[in-house]
Amino acid sequence: MKKIGVIGAGVMGRGVAQSFAQTGHEVVLVDIKDEVLEGAGEEIYNNIRMLKLFKKVEGLEDPEIIMERIHMTTELEMLREADIIVENVNEQWDIKKEVYSLIDPICHEACIFLVNTSCISITKIAALTKRPDRVIGTHFMNPVPLKSAVEVIKGMHTSDRTIEEVTELLSSIGKETILVNDFPGFVSNRISHLFMNEAAFVLQDQVATAREVDDIFVKCYGHTMGPLETADLIGLDTVVDSLDVLYESYQDPKFRCCPLLRKMVHAGQTGRKSGEGFYSY
């Protein structure tokens, strides 16, 4: 079993920490705010309890046992012994740049950095470190514990050994690796964010309501969730940040963020995490 460092205790970080801990790995979960860590602990415990109650994960241990494997801290120094780092901070370059400048000197040279980013180039992030061969993209999907696969992104310098180690690691937590090459947005978000952005334009143009837009994708196309409900789940602020990265990276107007999306973020309506987005929660 590996010692896993998870940076960022938001929605994705919580799911990642839970997935590793419930499969036997020791996890250090780091965030800059104690209250965020406290909320993360409560949510992870409740999520494990519900998974066990409804038997959604075979052979799942009791929540108390799993939670003993998750150590929460605001100190990056606690990552010194980690074998793997999974970085989940906000999709903003300045924030990510600062994080990697801090953790690269702390972590031992064999430590692999897994970049859980929506759109930012893995090669660009790897250039911030002295270990570009051991930096790889791992785009986990929400809710992490229930997803069977991970979009894994090979940066320009990512070594074959790193790919092998990460593939084996993901397999140990029950997830298939789908390996793709590195361009901003990769496969999933380069396509899905066009869906969400255009759905917001359709709503802004009063062509249909949010429910009608989503019903067409769910009831006609057979999707599990429509694009606007998906945006609420991800967080509208994250969607806007990702669209901005895609627009800047490709200079293509198809990635121009819908004004309604940005307006909602300015109003604090970021989706499920704020209780209000395209729907009320």
Secondary structure as GFF3:
##gff-version 3
##sequence-region A 1 281
A	DSSP	beta_strand	3	7	.	.	.	ID=ss1
A	DSSP	alpha_helix	11	21	.	.	.	ID=ss2
A	DSSP	beta_strand	26	30	.	.	.	ID=ss3
A	DSSP	alpha_helix	34	53	.	.	.	ID=ss4
A	DSSP	alpha_helix	63	67	.	.	.	ID=ss5
A	DSSP	beta_strand	70	73	.	.	.	ID=ss6
A	DSSP	three_ten_helix	76	79	.	.	.	ID=ss7
A	DSSP	beta_strand	84	87	.	.	.	ID=ss8
A	DSSP	alpha_helix	93	106	.	.	.	ID=ss9
A	DSSP	beta_strand	112	115	.	.	.	ID=ss10
A	DSSP	alpha_helix	122	126	.	.	.	ID=ss11
A	DSSP	three_ten_helix	132	134	.	.	.	ID=ss12
A	DSSP	beta_strand	135	139	.	.	.	ID=ss13
A	DSSP	three_ten_helix	144	146	.	.	.	ID=ss14
A	DSSP	beta_strand	149	154	.	.	.	ID=ss15
A	DSSP	alpha_helix	160	172	.	.	.	ID=ss16
A	DSSP	beta_strand	176	181	.	.	.	ID=ss17
A	DSSP	alpha_helix	188	204	.	.	.	ID=ss18
A	DSSP	alpha_helix	210	215	.	.	.	ID=ss19
A	DSSP	pi_helix	216	220	.	.	.	ID=ss20
A	DSSP	alpha_helix	227	234	.	.	.	ID=ss21
A	DSSP	alpha_helix	236	250	.	.	.	ID=ss22
A	DSSP	three_ten_helix	253	255	.	.	.	ID=ss23
A	DSSP	alpha_helix	259	266	.	.	.	ID=ss24
###
